[in-house]
Amino acid sequence: MAAFGIWFCTTPLGTIAAQNAPDPTSPAEAPANSTGQIRKAQVELVRLECLKGRPDGKLGEKTRAALQKYRASAKQPPDAEVKITEELIAELAGRGDLYCRPPRPFFGFGGAHPGMPLMAPGARPGGLPAPPALKPPVPAPGEAH
């Protein structure tokens, strides 16, 4: 003959569920360097012109170099270990004013237009001929020169 027992739980079920639930006030720690985080960071690094190319979600040498370039332009010390977290992604997304590329020279004050090659004085782009010289105006009949 089998013995059947009835077990009674004196703790309300809601209390047990609340004890096992994560604390809503503490931020959830996502693991660093996940593919999604790397892709998000790469999107921001491309926007800030620290990284060229398309985001691929891989933490390669170009992404590591772009992060170091970002840190240098943000006047932050370089990281020995690259760790892409949600906090870093938020920092990158919040930097709308920072670009990693050097400033371009201003056209008109000794610098050239960024897309135009430097040319010798008097040279014409694309080998175009110089415009015809302007002739002095012809005096109207009856006018003295």
Summary of the structure (lengths in Angstrom):
residues: 145
radius of gyration: 33.6
end to end distance: 137.8
largest distance: 140.8
contacts: 235
relative contact order: 0.10
helix: 32%
strand: 1%
